[in-house]
Amino acid sequence: MRVAFSSALLKSVAIPEFIFLTGDLGFNALESLREEMGERFINVGVAEQNMVGVAAGLAKEALRPWIYSIAPFVYARPFEQIRNDICNHHLPVIIVGNGGGYGYGVMGATHHALEDYGILLTLPSLEVYIPAFDEDIEFLVPLLMRTTNPSYLRLGLSEKPKELVATKFEPFRKLVHGTKGVIIAVGPLAGGLWKLLSSLPDDQRPSLWVVCKLPFVELPEALIQEIKIANRLLSVEEHTKQGGFGQMLGNYLFQKGVSISWYRSKYALGYPSKRYGSQRFHRQESGLLPEQLLQEILN
């Protein structure tokens, strides 16, 4: 999604308040943005805590700062500054983390973002956006340029099947109709499921929804009705169990009195084999591959 992200930002260069800060990251993706923005593109070096503090100061002066790095470097290392400088002052700084979940593969746990939105959503007024496809970026960049809330944008790899067309971005979207239960996937994980389920007839597959914004206040009424009728629900996310979407969804259903006989939450298990590998390797260990998820809900 980095290329789509850079292209979308280029369309906002004319906004004089827009400032972009990077922690020495973005090579082979952000060069065009750097050339267009000139002195408004700031490489702060490997100094993420300072980057957050600088961004907070710029936002305090009515500018629109975006900060960018590999995901754990931009939310975990400077968490205190995000909490105290940005969120406690309700400043509209956009925090962009690239490589959500296991995105950085063999680089290991230091580069993986498995608890990012769960941690950040404990902070006041912060909103999280997890685009599923490149097309979502085109919608989200202008929206985030106008938001009054601190926000976290979690970038991953767009896995949308080339032959399918993504509908307009919404916090919840239905991608596939089916009759064998309901799957709700967070962000990019929906792409592989979309491809697999689209190859099956309605009576042999579950329906598929994707969620791209957290926290949520309400589920779409159409989704609630599907869950009630199917009586079978699976949530899927490349994030830890604690603080994840699965827990949010379970709590919501309980509070609303939506009773179903079968609900499972699939999430990142960390490192069961104590080995590092590709993103696919880690998803497989966690049971997050499309084929594994289909078998989970059908069986």
N, C-alpha and C positions, 0 to 999 in steps of 0.2 A: 504493500500500500504506500510505500515511501514516495514512489514516482507520482502516483495520483495525488498524494498529499502536497508535494511540491508544486505540481501543476495548478492545484486549486488555490494555493497561497499566492501564486503569481498573479492571479486575478484580483487579489486584494492589495497589491503593492501601492495602488493609488491612494489608499486610506492613510493619511499622514500620521495618524496615531499608532499605526501598526508597527511594532518592534519585534524582532525575532532574535532570540538568544539560544545558542547551542553550547553544550558542554563538550566541545571538540568532536562532535559527531555529525554525520550527515553527508559523508563523502560519497561521490558518485550518485548523488540524489538531489542535493540542495545547492549545487553550484550556480544554477541559473537564478535561483532566488537571491543568493548572495550578490550576484552581479547587478540585479535589478534594484535591490534595496540599499546598496551602498553602506553608508555608516549606520543605517538602521538594522543591519544584520551584524550581530555581535557574537564572536566566539570568545566565551569567557574562559576557555581552557578546562582542564579537569578540576573544576571548582564548583560543583553542583550546589553546595550549600550557599555559596556566595551568589550564584546565578539566581536562586530563588529570592534571596534578599534584594538583589538589584531589581528583579522583576516586580516585587512588591512595591518598591519605591517608585518605579515607573508608573505602575497602576495607580498609585496614590496621587500622581500628578496628571491623572486623566488620560494616560496613554494606554495602548492595548497590547501588552506584552504576551508573547508565546514563548515557552521554554521547551527545549527538545533534547532528549538523550535516549540511550537504551533504557528500557522501562525501569529496572530496579535502581539505576543510577539517578533517576529523576523523581522517584517517590520514596525509596527506602533510605538512601543516604541522606537526603535533606528533609526527612520527615518533620523534624522539629521546626524548621523554617517554614514549611508548608502550613503546619498547624498554627504557629504563632504569628508569622508575618502575613500570610495570605488569608487563611480561613478565619482566624479570629478578628480580622479586620474586614472580612467580606469583600475581598478585592478580586476583580474579574481577570485573574491570571489564568491562561490556558496552559496546562501541563500536558505535554505530549510524550508518551512513552512508547518507543518502538520495540516490537518483538514480544508482545504479550504472551503469557503462558510459557510454553516450552520453545518459543520462537527461535531462540539462539542455540538450540540443540546441544551439540557436543561441547560448547563453551561452559556448560555446567550450571550448577545452582547459583553461582554468583551473578549469572546473566539471565536467569529465569525469573519471571514475574508471576508467581503462583498465588500470591495473597494480596495483590495490589489493590483491586477495587474494594475488597473486604475491609482492608485497613483504612483506605482513604474515605470510605463512606461513613466512618465513625466521626469525621470532622464536620463542623457546622457548615451548612449551605452548599457543600461541594456536590457536583453532579458528575456522573461518569457516562462516557459515550464509548461504545464498543462496536465500531462499524463492522459489518459482515462482509461487505464487498467494496471494491474500488469506487463504484458509483455512489456509495453512501458518502464518501468524502466530499464530493461536489456539493452535496446538500449541507453537510455539517460545518464546513469551514465558514460560509457566510453566517450561519446560525451562531457559531461560537464567537464570531467577530462582534455580535450584537449582545451577547448574554451579559447579564449583570452578576452572574455567579462564578465563583472559582470552579474550574472544570478540569477533568482528566480525560484525555483522549487516548485510548488504548489501541495502538496500531498492530496489526498482524499481517498474515499473508492472505490475500483474497483468494478463496477457493471456489468461487462461483463457476459452475460449468459453462463453458463458452457458448453452448447451444441454447442456454436459457437466459431469459431477460429478467433482471431484478426490478421489482416494483419500487415506487418512491419510498424513501426512507420514512419509517415510523418507528416509535419505540418497540412496538410489537407488530410483526407482519406474518401472515400466513403464506407459506411457500408451496405446500403440497397438501392436497385433500386425500384423506384415507379413512378407513373404517376400523383399523386395528389399534386403537389407542391414539394418544397424543404425545408427540415429542416437542419439547421447547428447548432450543439450543441457544447458547449465548454467543453472539458475534460470529467469527469466521468458521467455527465448527459446523455451522449450518450448511456450508458449501458442499462438503463431501456427502452429507446426508441427503441433500437436495438431489444430487446426481444419482445416488443409489436408489432412492425412493421413486424418482421420476421414471425409472425403468420398470417399475412394478405396477400391476393394475390396482385400482382403488381397494378392492376387497382383499388384497394381500399385503397392504402396507398401512402404517399409521399416518396420521396427518402430521405435518411439520410446521412449526412456528419458529421464528427467530426473534430474540429480544436484543436490543442494541442500546438501551438507555436504562441506567439505574441511578437512584432507587426508583421503584414504581409505586404509584399510589393505588391504582386500580388495574385489573386485567381487562382487556376488551370483552364486552359482553358475549361476543361470538365465541371467543376462546373459552369462557366459563361454561357456556352451553355445551361445547364440544367435550370438555372434560367431564361434565356430568353424564353425558350420553355414553361416552366411551368407557368411563369408569376405570380408566387405565392411563397413567401419566408417567412420563420419564423426563426429567430435566437433565441437561448436559452442559458442562462448562469446563474450560481449561483453567481451573482455579481450585484452591483448597476448599474442603468442606466448610470449615469455619468461616463465617462471614460471606459465604457465597450465595449465588442466586437460588440454589436449591433450598437453602434454609429460609431465605426470604419468601419463596413461593410456598413452602410448607406452612409457614406462619400465617401467610395471607389466607390460604384455604381454610385453615383452622379458625381464624378470626371471622371469616365470612360464613362459616358453617357449611362449606362445600365438602360433602362426604364422598370419598371414593374408596374402593376396596383395594386398589393397588397403586402405590406411588413409590418410585425409586429416583434417587438423585445420583448421577454419575459425575465424578469430579476428578481432579488431579490427585494422584496418590503419592506424589513425591517421587521417590526413587526405590521402589520395592526390591530391585536386584542390586542396588548400590552401585549401579553402572550408569554412565552417561552415553547418550547416543543422539540420533536425529530427533526432530520433533515427532516424527511418525513413531519412532521407537518408544518414546515416552508416552505417547498417546496409547499405544498398544498395551504397554504395561498397566495403564490406568483403565483399560477397557473403553477407550474413547474413539476407536476407529468406527466408521459407519457400519461395517458388517457386524461388529461386536454389539453395537447399540441396537441394531435391528433385531438381532437374536435375543437381546435382553428383554425387549418389550414384547416380542412375539411369544417367547417361551415362559 
